[in-house]
Amino acid sequence: MKLYNTMSKKKEEFEPLEEGKVKMYVCGPTVYNFIHIGNARPMIVFDTVRRYFEYKGYDVDFVSNFTDVDDKIIKKAMEESISADEVSKRYIAECKKDMEAMNVRPATVHPLATEEIGGMVEMIRTLIEKGFAYEKNGTVYYRTRKFQDYGKLSHKNLDDLRSGNRSLLVTGEDEKEDPLDFVLWKPKKEGEPAWESPWSEGRPGWHIECSEMSKKYLGEQIDIHAGGEDLIFPHHENEIAQSEAANGKEFAKYWLHNGFLNIDNRKMSKSLGNFFTVREISEKYDLQVLRFFMLSAHYRSPLNFSADLMEAAKNGLDRILTAAENLRFLIANASEKSMDAKENEMLAKTREYVDSFENAMDDDFNTADAAAAVFELVKYANTTADGERSAEYLQGLLDLLVKLTDVLGIIVEKNEELLDADIEALIAERQAARKEKNFARADEIRNELLERGIILKDTREGVQWKRA
């Protein structure tokens, strides 16, 4: 299996630190609003990477954080006159709903920055003791020039950065020993959440958060660190500087980055009016379509989002789902006889589609070519499956289709279980019906939910529900 390593700028053979295991860290979103489709791309891409490692038999320890303390969260909290904690908890819950709808599996651990402050303080203390950091008036800075390998991931030279360092600048610029030094800890401002530290009451810088959370949950060395290409510099570069200086060893063996997402060939931005949240897309499409669309191009390529391309993804996904539905129908009506020699031979032929799929995924997770192999299997199933075939042969085709699409996170099995968001929507509709004295509709919704294993309980605090 070959992975493109941003560090070396070439494809490298994957060799895990520990045989049969993969330690993988993916930078998660800052939770101050609904996630947008740009956030969705790394979630879908690296969930698929994880799924393929598991398909190949690896035990994957997959950690993805939530940044739940940040200037944007604080700004949102002030606008709404609520706490930053309330803002982050609300949008973590909303993010998890969207991830579930996109069939993105929960991480092994989803650490929250605010719950790991103690470890961050200790890492900063270590960096100060080793001479890689210094304190000025309650702010702690990292000595960028002290770390000799700074720039090795982004392939940037420190001296060249002097003219283009705006993204690294913070208030208190005159306190820094060097303009490129970045913040590890900053004192609180009025109305901001804050934590105790030896230097000031304040909060950590963004970069130290991931260094500490990765270390706590995966150890000092990991196999894969991943995220969007916008994180290469300065975030991932700074993570390397912090982690390797503090721990004295290589931080991550492989660095994977997905390409940007454009909207109708333009960069997504609120000012251009082409900014879409995942929730908005879900009002027009099943989010399985969004997932399939995201995997229609290689993860390192720029991806253009448009209505036409989403329709193409929907049509492609429908072809796969229709083939699976057809196989299920044929199985239900097929004879129970065992496969004959011809069917054995026909099923053995499907190995070439599996080989094509695996070859594509082994080549730096080429999901576009992997999806093409799935379409070839669909075509084969459509031409060889009919009412004359044995249930065993038909089931063999269906099992294989399910197995390959599961790697891509595409659900072709019938799943009658309602998502939490769907249940909440039906409960809201029932409440509205009751308010309008449409008790027939309210009872209809209750019975529909009951048939699908959802039990409602009306209380003074509102409607409570549980799965039977």
PEZIVEN-V357648 format. One line per field, one symbol per residue. phi: phi as a letter, one per 40 degrees, with the letter a starting at -180 (. if undefined). burial: 1 if it has 9 or more other ideal C-beta (glycine too) atoms within 8 Angstrom, else 0. A space follows every 50 residues. Layout:
phi->???
burial->???
This chain:
phi->.bbccdccfacbccbccbdgbbbbbbcccccbaccbccccccdcdcccdd dcdcdcgccbcbbacbcbaadcccccccccfbcccccccccccccccccc ccfccccdabcbdccbcdccdcccdcccccgcaabbfgcbbccdcccccd hcccfbcdcccdcbbdcccbcgdccccadccbcbabccbdgccabcacba caacccccdcdccccccbhcbbcbbbiccccdbcdcccdcdccccccgad cbcbbbbcccbbbfgbccacccgbbbcccccccbbcccccccccccbccc ccbbcacccccccccccdccccccccccccccbccccccccccdcccccc dccccccccccccffccccccccccccccccccbcaccccccccccccdc ccccccccgccbccbccccdccccccccccccccccgccccccccdcccc cbgbbbbcbcchcbaacc
burial->01111100000100010000111111100011011111111111111111 11111001011111111111001111100000011111101101111111 11110010011111011011101111110001101101111111001001 10110101001100100100010001001111111111000110101011 01111111111111111100111111110011111111111111111000 11111111111110000100010111111011001011111111111110 00111000110111011011101101110110010000100011011001 00110110111011111111111111110111011000111111111101 11111111111100000110101001101110110000001100110111 010111000000101000
